[in-house]
Amino acid sequence: MECAQGTHRLVLDDAGVAQVLYGPGNKHLQLLQSATSVEIAVRGTELCINGSDEDVTLVRQIIEELYALVREGRPLYANDVEQALRIKGQDRRVRLRDIFMDTVYVASRHRVITPQGIGQKRYIDALRKFDMVFGIGPAGTGKTYLAMAMAVAALKKQEVQRIVITRPAVEAGEKLGFLPGDLAEKVNPYLRPLYDALHDMLDYDQVNRLMERGTIEVAPLAFMRGRTLNGSFVVLDEAQNTTSEQMKMFLTRLGYDSKAVITGDVTQVDLPSGTRSGLREAKRILAGLEKIAFCEFTDADVVRHPLVQDVIRAYQADDLLRKSKKEEGRDGQQ
């Protein structure tokens, strides 16, 4: 196939690999076209890519890197192409292989858990290097899920003896006192997302056995007081809803041969008005300590439905608008 003048020609050397790269009905190539200004003509293993120089360079880079991954035997799905576009859109220097081939954990049913972007990759690297890591950012960025995957992987490798997962039972619009049952039954709905993540990574019976032995513990934050957690991988979720005292209590539970991961979204604080968020305060006090890592996520790191990014951005814009109006009102009063 002869490409028109000014059009970039790319020749692949394996027809079978090329078909996987193209996707069913060339869907993967269509995704590249819809996200950029390029047009891609296909004939067998030859591609003609036409568009702006910048987009042609981007698409060629993505095609070549994804092609190399498929040649190594990695399956390719539409969301992988979308992820590649998102990653390269943030930083062209990042190699897709470094993210796509970084296996965090192989879950039940042989599903491989990997970082889904640059922010998650940096987070995973920090979890491997540091004993205390803060993951701060909006919902859908994988902060808690990846921390739990790393915890399960560490337990499987016998790097830790147990996993402790906790979160504060804060009344986000609901009153705990009106819920039926004892304390454990009252707080269980707040812990349900953590159980769901565990069951996504391990077989149901396996989770139950490990919990019966105390190897995995899921508990409200109040149950952590007075304990020293040695040989443990400890995850504190929804940390924005800790008070200053609760956060200090949790951080001082860490014992020998342990890791602590603290996750939360400082824009979603459900504490009573006037109560300081322990997460915000910890970030201010501990940010200068070299042995603690702070990983900040943004809406660009959201890996849920694309609409979630739009929702987060809309709320952020509304917050900025309300703050601006409030400041204008103060200036007017002066």
C-alpha positions as CSV (number, residue, x, y, z in Angstrom):
1,M,0.0,0.0,0.0
2,E,1.3,3.4,-1.0
3,C,0.6,6.2,1.5
4,A,-0.2,9.6,0.3
5,Q,2.4,12.3,0.3
6,G,2.8,13.7,3.8
7,T,1.3,10.6,5.4
8,H,3.3,8.5,7.8
9,R,3.7,4.8,6.8
10,L,4.2,2.1,9.5
11,V,4.8,-1.5,8.7
12,L,4.3,-4.3,11.2
13,D,6.1,-7.6,10.8
14,D,3.5,-10.1,12.3
15,A,0.0,-10.3,10.9
16,G,-1.4,-12.3,13.9
17,V,0.0,-9.7,16.4
18,A,-1.2,-6.9,14.2
19,Q,-4.8,-8.2,14.3
20,V,-4.8,-8.3,18.1
21,L,-3.4,-4.8,18.1
22,Y,-6.1,-3.5,15.7
23,G,-8.9,-5.1,17.8
24,P,-12.2,-6.6,16.7
25,G,-13.3,-4.6,13.6
26,N,-10.3,-2.3,14.1
27,K,-11.9,-1.0,17.2
28,H,-8.5,-0.1,18.9
29,L,-7.4,1.9,15.9
30,Q,-10.8,3.7,15.9
31,L,-10.2,4.7,19.5
32,L,-6.9,6.2,18.6
33,Q,-8.6,8.1,15.8
34,S,-11.5,9.4,17.9
35,A,-9.1,10.7,20.6
36,T,-6.8,12.5,18.2
37,S,-6.8,14.3,14.8
38,V,-5.3,11.3,12.9
39,E,-6.8,9.1,10.3
40,I,-5.5,5.6,10.0
41,A,-5.8,3.5,6.8
42,V,-5.1,-0.2,7.1
43,R,-4.0,-2.8,4.6
44,G,-2.8,-6.0,6.2
45,T,0.3,-5.2,8.3
46,E,0.7,-1.7,6.8
47,L,-0.7,1.4,8.3
48,C,-0.9,4.9,6.8
49,I,-1.3,7.6,9.6
50,N,-2.3,11.1,8.6
51,G,-2.8,14.1,10.8
52,S,-0.9,16.8,12.7
53,D,2.8,16.0,13.3
54,E,2.2,16.0,17.1
55,D,-0.7,13.5,16.9
56,V,0.9,11.3,14.3
57,T,4.0,11.0,16.6
58,L,1.8,10.2,19.6
59,V,-0.3,7.6,17.8
60,R,2.8,6.0,16.2
61,Q,4.4,5.8,19.7
62,I,1.4,4.1,21.2
63,I,1.0,1.6,18.3
64,E,4.6,0.6,18.5
65,E,4.7,0.2,22.2
66,L,1.4,-1.7,22.4
67,Y,2.5,-3.9,19.4
68,A,5.6,-4.8,21.4
69,L,3.5,-5.8,24.4
70,V,1.2,-8.0,22.3
71,R,4.2,-9.7,20.8
72,E,5.3,-10.6,24.4
73,G,1.9,-12.4,24.8
74,R,0.0,-9.7,26.7
75,P,-3.7,-9.5,25.7
76,L,-5.0,-6.1,24.6
77,Y,-8.4,-4.7,25.4
78,A,-10.1,-1.4,24.5
79,N,-9.6,0.0,27.9
80,D,-5.8,-0.6,27.5
81,V,-5.8,1.6,24.5
82,E,-7.8,4.3,26.4
83,Q,-5.3,3.9,29.3
84,A,-2.4,4.3,26.9
85,L,-3.8,7.5,25.5
86,R,-4.3,8.8,29.0
87,I,-0.8,7.9,30.1
88,K,0.9,9.4,27.0
89,G,-1.3,12.4,27.3
90,Q,0.2,13.1,30.7
91,D,3.8,12.3,29.9
92,R,5.1,11.2,26.5
93,R,8.4,10.0,28.1
94,V,6.7,7.2,30.2
95,R,7.0,3.8,28.6
96,L,3.8,1.8,28.5
97,R,5.7,-1.4,29.3
98,D,6.8,0.0,32.7
99,I,3.1,0.4,33.7
100,F,1.3,-2.4,31.8
101,M,3.8,-5.1,32.8
102,D,4.1,-4.1,36.5
103,T,2.1,-6.9,38.2
104,V,1.0,-5.9,41.7
105,Y,-0.9,-9.1,42.4
106,V,-2.6,-12.0,40.6
107,A,-6.1,-12.1,42.1
108,S,-8.5,-15.0,42.2
109,R,-9.7,-16.2,38.8
110,H,-6.2,-15.3,37.5
111,R,-7.1,-11.6,37.1
112,V,-3.9,-9.5,37.1
113,I,-3.9,-6.3,39.1
114,T,-1.6,-3.7,37.6
115,P,-1.3,0.1,37.9
116,Q,-3.7,1.9,35.6
117,G,-1.7,5.1,35.0
118,I,1.3,7.2,36.0
119,G,-0.2,8.3,39.3
120,Q,-0.9,4.7,40.3
121,K,2.6,3.5,39.2
122,R,4.2,6.2,41.4
123,Y,2.0,5.1,44.2
124,I,2.9,1.4,43.8
125,D,6.6,2.3,43.7
126,A,6.2,4.3,46.9
127,L,4.5,1.4,48.6
128,R,7.4,-0.8,47.7
129,K,10.0,1.6,49.0
130,F,8.5,3.3,52.1
131,D,7.0,1.9,55.3
132,M,4.5,4.7,55.6
133,V,2.6,6.0,52.6
134,F,-0.2,8.6,52.3
135,G,-2.5,8.2,49.2
136,I,-4.5,11.4,48.9
137,G,-7.0,12.1,46.1
138,P,-10.5,11.8,44.7
139,A,-12.7,8.7,44.5
140,G,-11.9,6.2,41.8
141,T,-8.1,6.6,41.7
142,G,-7.4,3.1,43.2
143,K,-5.8,4.4,46.4
144,T,-7.3,1.8,48.8
145,Y,-7.8,-1.0,46.3
146,L,-4.1,-1.0,45.3
147,A,-3.0,-0.7,48.9
148,M,-5.0,-3.8,49.7
149,A,-3.6,-5.6,46.7
150,M,-0.1,-4.8,47.9
151,A,-1.1,-6.0,51.4
152,V,-2.4,-9.4,50.1
153,A,0.7,-9.8,47.9
154,A,3.0,-9.1,50.9
155,L,1.0,-11.7,52.9
156,K,1.3,-14.3,50.2
157,K,5.1,-13.7,50.0
158,Q,5.3,-14.0,53.8
159,E,6.7,-10.5,54.0
160,V,4.1,-9.7,56.7
161,Q,2.3,-12.0,59.2
162,R,-1.1,-10.3,58.9
163,I,-3.2,-7.6,57.3
164,V,-5.1,-5.0,59.3
165,I,-7.6,-2.9,57.4
166,T,-9.5,-0.1,59.2
167,R,-11.6,3.0,58.7
168,P,-13.4,5.4,60.9
169,A,-17.1,4.8,61.3
170,V,-18.2,8.4,60.7
171,E,-21.9,9.2,60.3
172,A,-22.1,10.5,56.8
173,G,-25.7,11.6,56.9
174,E,-26.8,8.6,58.9
175,K,-27.0,8.0,62.7
176,L,-25.2,4.9,64.0
177,G,-27.4,4.8,67.1
178,F,-30.5,4.1,65.0
179,L,-29.0,1.1,63.3
180,P,-30.0,-2.3,64.7
181,G,-27.6,-4.7,66.4
182,D,-24.4,-4.5,68.6
183,L,-21.4,-2.3,67.8
184,A,-19.9,-4.7,65.3
185,E,-23.2,-4.9,63.4
186,K,-23.7,-1.2,63.5
187,V,-20.2,-0.4,61.9
188,N,-20.3,-3.3,59.4
189,P,-21.9,-1.3,56.6
190,Y,-19.0,1.2,56.8
191,L,-16.6,-1.7,56.4
192,R,-18.4,-3.4,53.5
193,P,-16.4,-1.8,50.7
194,L,-13.2,-3.3,52.3
195,Y,-14.7,-6.8,52.4
196,D,-15.8,-6.4,48.8
197,A,-12.2,-5.6,47.7
198,L,-10.9,-8.6,49.6
199,H,-13.4,-10.9,48.0
200,D,-12.3,-9.5,44.6
201,M,-8.7,-10.5,45.3
202,L,-9.1,-13.8,47.2
203,D,-11.7,-16.6,47.1
204,Y,-14.6,-16.2,49.5
205,D,-13.7,-19.2,51.6
206,Q,-10.1,-18.2,51.7
207,V,-11.0,-14.8,53.1
208,N,-13.2,-16.4,55.8
209,R,-10.4,-18.8,56.8
210,L,-7.8,-16.0,57.1
211,M,-10.2,-13.8,59.1
212,E,-11.1,-16.6,61.4
213,R,-7.4,-17.1,62.1
214,G,-6.9,-13.4,62.6
215,T,-4.5,-13.2,59.7
216,I,-6.8,-10.7,58.1
217,E,-8.6,-8.2,60.3
218,V,-11.1,-5.6,59.2
219,A,-12.2,-3.4,62.0
220,P,-13.3,0.2,62.8
221,L,-10.6,2.6,63.8
222,A,-11.7,2.7,67.4
223,F,-10.6,-0.9,67.8
224,M,-6.9,0.1,67.1
225,R,-6.4,2.0,70.4
226,G,-3.9,0.5,72.8
227,R,-2.4,-1.9,70.2
228,T,1.1,-2.3,68.7
229,L,1.0,-3.8,65.2
230,N,4.1,-5.8,64.5
231,G,4.7,-7.7,61.3
232,S,1.6,-6.2,59.8
233,F,0.5,-4.4,56.6
234,V,-2.0,-1.8,57.9
235,V,-4.4,0.1,55.7
236,L,-6.3,3.1,57.0
237,D,-9.1,4.0,54.6
238,E,-11.3,7.2,54.6
239,A,-8.6,8.9,56.7
240,Q,-10.1,12.3,56.0
241,N,-12.7,11.4,58.5
242,T,-10.3,10.9,61.4
243,T,-9.9,13.5,64.0
244,S,-6.5,14.8,64.9
245,E,-6.3,12.6,68.0
246,Q,-7.4,9.5,66.0
247,M,-4.8,10.0,63.3
248,K,-2.0,10.4,65.9
249,M,-3.3,7.3,67.7
250,F,-3.2,5.3,64.5
251,L,0.2,6.4,63.3
252,T,1.8,5.5,66.6
253,R,0.4,1.9,66.4
254,L,3.0,0.9,63.9
255,G,5.4,-1.7,65.2
256,Y,8.5,-3.5,63.8
257,D,8.5,-5.0,60.3
258,S,5.2,-3.3,59.5
259,K,3.9,-1.0,56.8
260,A,1.1,1.6,57.0
261,V,-0.9,3.1,54.2
262,I,-3.2,6.0,54.8
263,T,-5.8,6.8,52.1
264,G,-8.4,9.5,51.9
265,D,-9.9,12.4,50.0
266,V,-9.5,15.8,51.8
267,T,-12.4,17.2,49.7
268,Q,-14.9,14.7,51.2
269,V,-14.7,15.3,55.0
270,D,-17.8,14.2,56.9
271,L,-16.6,15.4,60.3
272,P,-18.8,17.8,62.3
273,S,-18.3,21.4,61.5
274,G,-15.2,22.9,63.3
275,T,-13.5,19.5,63.7
276,R,-10.0,19.3,62.2
277,S,-9.4,16.5,59.8
278,G,-6.6,14.2,60.9
279,L,-5.5,13.6,57.4
280,R,-5.2,17.3,56.6
281,E,-3.2,17.9,59.8
282,A,-0.9,14.9,59.2
283,K,-0.1,16.1,55.7
284,R,0.9,19.5,57.1
285,I,2.9,18.1,60.0
286,L,4.6,15.1,58.4
287,A,5.2,16.3,54.8
288,G,8.8,17.2,55.5
289,L,9.8,13.7,56.8
290,E,12.0,11.9,54.2
291,K,10.9,8.4,55.3
292,I,7.2,9.0,54.7
293,A,5.8,9.2,51.1
294,F,2.9,11.4,50.1
295,C,1.2,10.5,46.8
296,E,-1.2,13.0,45.5
297,F,-3.9,11.9,42.9
298,T,-6.0,14.2,40.7
299,D,-9.1,13.7,38.6
300,A,-6.7,12.7,35.7
301,D,-5.9,9.5,37.7
302,V,-9.6,8.4,38.0
303,V,-10.0,4.9,36.4
304,R,-13.7,4.5,36.8
305,H,-16.3,5.4,34.2
306,P,-15.2,8.5,32.2
307,L,-18.2,10.3,33.6
308,V,-16.6,10.1,37.1
309,Q,-13.9,12.5,35.9
310,D,-16.5,14.9,34.6
311,V,-18.4,14.8,37.9
312,I,-15.3,15.5,40.0
313,R,-14.3,18.4,37.7
314,A,-17.8,19.8,37.9
315,Y,-17.7,19.8,41.7
316,Q,-14.2,21.3,41.8
317,A,-15.4,24.1,39.5
318,D,-18.4,24.7,41.7
319,D,-16.2,24.8,44.9
320,L,-13.9,27.4,43.3
321,L,-16.9,29.5,42.2
322,R,-18.4,29.4,45.7
323,K,-15.1,30.3,47.3
324,S,-14.6,33.2,44.8
325,K,-18.1,34.6,45.6
326,K,-17.4,34.2,49.3
327,E,-14.2,36.2,49.0
328,E,-15.9,38.9,46.9
329,G,-18.6,39.2,49.6
330,R,-15.8,39.7,52.2
331,D,-14.2,42.4,50.1
332,G,-17.5,44.1,49.6
333,Q,-18.1,44.2,53.4
334,Q,-14.7,45.8,53.9
